[in-house]
Amino acid sequence: MPALDVSYTINAPDVVAEDFNGQTVILNLADGRYFNLEGIATPIWNNLVRGCTPQSIFDSIGRQSPELTDEAVRFIDRLIDLALIRRQADVGAGVAIDPQGEWAGGAPRIDIFDDLQELIFADPIHDVDEQLGWPAPRIAQ
């Protein structure tokens, strides 16, 4: 079970996410997998990375679609297990749920794809010094 009263944030710089007209795609640059969110997973994700606590999300879901609360708990656990989010230090306890967050649309689901791992790892951005950026190569330590 996720910690209920702490905030989570995207696990940057290894994880990036983009919304394509309501379709959220997440890329883990550390392992080359990408993820697609289904059902109410996108509003859960959006509220989490804004700093809402899992408890506030579960409370909101429970008021509108209580049958989805247990699935939401499992979904957030999965995000943590996949290292897509991490705890944020004491920030966001007062962040309110986005009123656009719709809890209709089915149980949250995350689809995992690894078919582009080789291509993602072939991207030269993996060989760039994180502090200096492109085109400074990473120096082996």
VOPARO-636369 format. One record per residue (C-alpha): residue number from 1; x, y, z; residue in one letter. Coordinates in pm, whole numbers, plus 50000, padded with zeros to 5 digits. Example, Ala and Ser with C-alpha at 12.3 -4.5 7.8 and 13.67 -1.06 7.14 Angstrom:
BEGIN
<site><votor>1</votor><x>51230</x><y>49550</y><z>50780</z><drense>A</drense></site>
<site><votor>2</votor><x>51367</x><y>49894</y><z>50714</z><drense>S</drense></site>
END
This chain:
BEGIN
<site><votor>1</votor><x>50000</x><y>50000</y><z>50000</z><drense>M</drense></site>
<site><votor>2</votor><x>50140</x><y>50343</y><z>49913</z><drense>P</drense></site>
<site><votor>3</votor><x>50213</x><y>50590</y><z>50190</z><drense>A</drense></site>
<site><votor>4</votor><x>49881</x><y>50773</y><z>50209</z><drense>L</drense></site>
<site><votor>5</votor><x>49975</x><y>51115</y><z>50340</z><drense>D</drense></site>
<site><votor>6</votor><x>50291</x><y>51188</y><z>50143</z><drense>V</drense></site>
<site><votor>7</votor><x>50325</x><y>51340</y><z>49801</z><drense>S</drense></site>
<site><votor>8</votor><x>50482</x><y>51165</y><z>49506</z><drense>Y</drense></site>
<site><votor>9</votor><x>50653</x><y>51306</y><z>49201</z><drense>T</drense></site>
<site><votor>10</votor><x>50763</x><y>51176</y><z>48866</z><drense>I</drense></site>
<site><votor>11</votor><x>51092</x><y>50988</y><z>48899</z><drense>N</drense></site>
<site><votor>12</votor><x>51290</x><y>51237</y><z>48688</z><drense>A</drense></site>
<site><votor>13</votor><x>51530</x><y>51246</y><z>48514</z><drense>P</drense></site>
<site><votor>14</votor><x>51485</x><y>50876</y><z>48433</z><drense>D</drense></site>
<site><votor>15</votor><x>51111</x><y>50903</y><z>48372</z><drense>V</drense></site>
<site><votor>16</votor><x>50932</x><y>51139</y><z>48135</z><drense>V</drense></site>
<site><votor>17</votor><x>50563</x><y>51158</y><z>48052</z><drense>A</drense></site>
<site><votor>18</votor><x>50357</x><y>51326</y><z>47785</z><drense>E</drense></site>
<site><votor>19</votor><x>49985</x><y>51372</y><z>47736</z><drense>D</drense></site>
<site><votor>20</votor><x>49863</x><y>51322</y><z>47380</z><drense>F</drense></site>
<site><votor>21</votor><x>49505</x><y>51453</y><z>47377</z><drense>N</drense></site>
<site><votor>22</votor><x>49412</x><y>51273</y><z>47697</z><drense>G</drense></site>
<site><votor>23</votor><x>49632</x><y>50970</y><z>47631</z><drense>Q</drense></site>
<site><votor>24</votor><x>49923</x><y>50957</y><z>47876</z><drense>T</drense></site>
<site><votor>25</votor><x>50244</x><y>50786</y><z>47768</z><drense>V</drense></site>
<site><votor>26</votor><x>50530</x><y>50741</y><z>48015</z><drense>I</drense></site>
<site><votor>27</votor><x>50887</x><y>50653</y><z>47918</z><drense>L</drense></site>
<site><votor>28</votor><x>51142</x><y>50509</y><z>48158</z><drense>N</drense></site>
<site><votor>29</votor><x>51478</x><y>50602</y><z>48006</z><drense>L</drense></site>
<site><votor>30</votor><x>51661</x><y>50388</y><z>48262</z><drense>A</drense></site>
<site><votor>31</votor><x>51515</x><y>50058</y><z>48143</z><drense>D</drense></site>
<site><votor>32</votor><x>51380</x><y>50148</y><z>47797</z><drense>G</drense></site>
<site><votor>33</votor><x>51020</x><y>50053</y><z>47867</z><drense>R</drense></site>
<site><votor>34</votor><x>50723</x><y>50274</y><z>47791</z><drense>Y</drense></site>
<site><votor>35</votor><x>50378</x><y>50270</y><z>47941</z><drense>F</drense></site>
<site><votor>36</votor><x>50026</x><y>50361</y><z>47835</z><drense>N</drense></site>
<site><votor>37</votor><x>49760</x><y>50458</y><z>48088</z><drense>L</drense></site>
<site><votor>38</votor><x>49399</x><y>50343</y><z>48056</z><drense>E</drense></site>
<site><votor>39</votor><x>49074</x><y>50403</y><z>48247</z><drense>G</drense></site>
<site><votor>40</votor><x>49105</x><y>50651</y><z>48532</z><drense>I</drense></site>
<site><votor>41</votor><x>49484</x><y>50604</y><z>48537</z><drense>A</drense></site>
<site><votor>42</votor><x>49551</x><y>50939</y><z>48364</z><drense>T</drense></site>
<site><votor>43</votor><x>49366</x><y>51157</y><z>48618</z><drense>P</drense></site>
<site><votor>44</votor><x>49529</x><y>50959</y><z>48902</z><drense>I</drense></site>
<site><votor>45</votor><x>49872</x><y>51015</y><z>48742</z><drense>W</drense></site>
<site><votor>46</votor><x>49807</x><y>51385</y><z>48680</z><drense>N</drense></site>
<site><votor>47</votor><x>49696</x><y>51444</y><z>49037</z><drense>N</drense></site>
<site><votor>48</votor><x>49989</x><y>51246</y><z>49181</z><drense>L</drense></site>
<site><votor>49</votor><x>50254</x><y>51437</y><z>48988</z><drense>V</drense></site>
<site><votor>50</votor><x>50084</x><y>51766</y><z>49082</z><drense>R</drense></site>
<site><votor>51</votor><x>50150</x><y>51677</y><z>49446</z><drense>G</drense></site>
<site><votor>52</votor><x>49817</x><y>51537</y><z>49563</z><drense>C</drense></site>
<site><votor>53</votor><x>49848</x><y>51266</y><z>49824</z><drense>T</drense></site>
<site><votor>54</votor><x>49716</x><y>50917</y><z>49753</z><drense>P</drense></site>
<site><votor>55</votor><x>49468</x><y>50962</y><z>50040</z><drense>Q</drense></site>
<site><votor>56</votor><x>49316</x><y>51271</y><z>49878</z><drense>S</drense></site>
<site><votor>57</votor><x>49288</x><y>51085</y><z>49549</z><drense>I</drense></site>
<site><votor>58</votor><x>49127</x><y>50780</y><z>49712</z><drense>F</drense></site>
<site><votor>59</votor><x>48883</x><y>51004</y><z>49900</z><drense>D</drense></site>
<site><votor>60</votor><x>48784</x><y>51180</y><z>49578</z><drense>S</drense></site>
<site><votor>61</votor><x>48741</x><y>50853</y><z>49388</z><drense>I</drense></site>
<site><votor>62</votor><x>48541</x><y>50710</y><z>49680</z><drense>G</drense></site>
<site><votor>63</votor><x>48290</x><y>50995</y><z>49662</z><drense>R</drense></site>
<site><votor>64</votor><x>48225</x><y>50947</y><z>49291</z><drense>Q</drense></site>
<site><votor>65</votor><x>48316</x><y>50585</y><z>49206</z><drense>S</drense></site>
<site><votor>66</votor><x>48381</x><y>50388</y><z>49527</z><drense>P</drense></site>
<site><votor>67</votor><x>48407</x><y>50061</y><z>49335</z><drense>E</drense></site>
<site><votor>68</votor><x>48734</x><y>50188</y><z>49181</z><drense>L</drense></site>
<site><votor>69</votor><x>48914</x><y>50275</y><z>49506</z><drense>T</drense></site>
<site><votor>70</votor><x>49083</x><y>49935</y><z>49555</z><drense>D</drense></site>
<site><votor>71</votor><x>49198</x><y>49935</y><z>49193</z><drense>E</drense></site>
<site><votor>72</votor><x>49340</x><y>50286</y><z>49242</z><drense>A</drense></site>
<site><votor>73</votor><x>49542</x><y>50164</y><z>49541</z><drense>V</drense></site>
<site><votor>74</votor><x>49684</x><y>49877</y><z>49333</z><drense>R</drense></site>
<site><votor>75</votor><x>49758</x><y>50116</y><z>49045</z><drense>F</drense></site>
<site><votor>76</votor><x>49961</x><y>50355</y><z>49263</z><drense>I</drense></site>
<site><votor>77</votor><x>50146</x><y>50059</y><z>49412</z><drense>D</drense></site>
<site><votor>78</votor><x>50232</x><y>49951</y><z>49058</z><drense>R</drense></site>
<site><votor>79</votor><x>50364</x><y>50300</y><z>48970</z><drense>L</drense></site>
<site><votor>80</votor><x>50592</x><y>50280</y><z>49274</z><drense>I</drense></site>
<site><votor>81</votor><x>50704</x><y>49923</y><z>49192</z><drense>D</drense></site>
<site><votor>82</votor><x>50787</x><y>50028</y><z>48835</z><drense>L</drense></site>
<site><votor>83</votor><x>50991</x><y>50324</y><z>48972</z><drense>A</drense></site>
<site><votor>84</votor><x>50782</x><y>50572</y><z>48772</z><drense>L</drense></site>
<site><votor>85</votor><x>50712</x><y>50787</y><z>49079</z><drense>I</drense></site>
<site><votor>86</votor><x>50900</x><y>50852</y><z>49401</z><drense>R</drense></site>
<site><votor>87</votor><x>50822</x><y>51017</y><z>49733</z><drense>R</drense></site>
<site><votor>88</votor><x>50850</x><y>51392</y><z>49743</z><drense>Q</drense></site>
<site><votor>89</votor><x>50983</x><y>51553</y><z>50061</z><drense>A</drense></site>
<site><votor>90</votor><x>50698</x><y>51721</y><z>50254</z><drense>D</drense></site>
<site><votor>91</votor><x>50548</x><y>51899</y><z>49955</z><drense>V</drense></site>
<site><votor>92</votor><x>50191</x><y>51897</y><z>49835</z><drense>G</drense></site>
<site><votor>93</votor><x>49996</x><y>51793</y><z>50142</z><drense>A</drense></site>
<site><votor>94</votor><x>49766</x><y>52089</y><z>50075</z><drense>G</drense></site>
<site><votor>95</votor><x>49732</x><y>52042</y><z>49699</z><drense>V</drense></site>
<site><votor>96</votor><x>49368</x><y>51999</y><z>49606</z><drense>A</drense></site>
<site><votor>97</votor><x>49242</x><y>51741</y><z>49359</z><drense>I</drense></site>
<site><votor>98</votor><x>49213</x><y>51882</y><z>49007</z><drense>D</drense></site>
<site><votor>99</votor><x>48841</x><y>51943</y><z>48952</z><drense>P</drense></site>
<site><votor>100</votor><x>48885</x><y>51815</y><z>48596</z><drense>Q</drense></site>
<site><votor>101</votor><x>48976</x><y>51473</y><z>48737</z><drense>G</drense></site>
<site><votor>102</votor><x>48701</x><y>51246</y><z>48617</z><drense>E</drense></site>
<site><votor>103</votor><x>48665</x><y>50916</y><z>48798</z><drense>W</drense></site>
<site><votor>104</votor><x>48445</x><y>50760</y><z>48532</z><drense>A</drense></site>
<site><votor>105</votor><x>48600</x><y>50550</y><z>48263</z><drense>G</drense></site>
<site><votor>106</votor><x>48691</x><y>50219</y><z>48415</z><drense>G</drense></site>
<site><votor>107</votor><x>48955</x><y>50082</y><z>48646</z><drense>A</drense></site>
<site><votor>108</votor><x>49303</x><y>50228</y><z>48613</z><drense>P</drense></site>
<site><votor>109</votor><x>49534</x><y>50017</y><z>48401</z><drense>R</drense></site>
<site><votor>110</votor><x>49893</x><y>50048</y><z>48290</z><drense>I</drense></site>
<site><votor>111</votor><x>50009</x><y>49873</y><z>47974</z><drense>D</drense></site>
<site><votor>112</votor><x>50382</x><y>49801</y><z>47957</z><drense>I</drense></site>
<site><votor>113</votor><x>50581</x><y>49784</y><z>47634</z><drense>F</drense></site>
<site><votor>114</votor><x>50943</x><y>49685</y><z>47584</z><drense>D</drense></site>
<site><votor>115</votor><x>50954</x><y>49654</y><z>47206</z><drense>D</drense></site>
<site><votor>116</votor><x>51155</x><y>49977</y><z>47163</z><drense>L</drense></site>
<site><votor>117</votor><x>51419</x><y>49914</y><z>47433</z><drense>Q</drense></site>
<site><votor>118</votor><x>51706</x><y>49871</y><z>47186</z><drense>E</drense></site>
<site><votor>119</votor><x>51608</x><y>50184</y><z>46997</z><drense>L</drense></site>
<site><votor>120</votor><x>51574</x><y>50389</y><z>47316</z><drense>I</drense></site>
<site><votor>121</votor><x>51914</x><y>50275</y><z>47441</z><drense>F</drense></site>
<site><votor>122</votor><x>52069</x><y>50352</y><z>47102</z><drense>A</drense></site>
<site><votor>123</votor><x>51964</x><y>50716</y><z>47141</z><drense>D</drense></site>
<site><votor>124</votor><x>52283</x><y>50919</y><z>47200</z><drense>P</drense></site>
<site><votor>125</votor><x>52113</x><y>51121</y><z>47474</z><drense>I</drense></site>
<site><votor>126</votor><x>52208</x><y>50834</y><z>47710</z><drense>H</drense></site>
<site><votor>127</votor><x>52575</x><y>50922</y><z>47654</z><drense>D</drense></site>
<site><votor>128</votor><x>52541</x><y>51291</y><z>47738</z><drense>V</drense></site>
<site><votor>129</votor><x>52674</x><y>51457</y><z>48054</z><drense>D</drense></site>
<site><votor>130</votor><x>52361</x><y>51536</y><z>48258</z><drense>E</drense></site>
<site><votor>131</votor><x>52498</x><y>51864</y><z>48392</z><drense>Q</drense></site>
<site><votor>132</votor><x>52639</x><y>52003</y><z>48067</z><drense>L</drense></site>
<site><votor>133</votor><x>52384</x><y>51863</y><z>47822</z><drense>G</drense></site>
<site><votor>134</votor><x>52420</x><y>51803</y><z>47451</z><drense>W</drense></site>
<site><votor>135</votor><x>52675</x><y>51761</y><z>47296</z><drense>P</drense></site>
<site><votor>136</votor><x>52905</x><y>51711</y><z>47597</z><drense>A</drense></site>
<site><votor>137</votor><x>52972</x><y>51337</y><z>47627</z><drense>P</drense></site>
<site><votor>138</votor><x>52941</x><y>51161</y><z>47960</z><drense>R</drense></site>
<site><votor>139</votor><x>53282</x><y>51098</y><z>48112</z><drense>I</drense></site>
<site><votor>140</votor><x>53338</x><y>50748</y><z>48247</z><drense>A</drense></site>
<site><votor>141</votor><x>53425</x><y>50747</y><z>48615</z><drense>Q</drense></site>
END
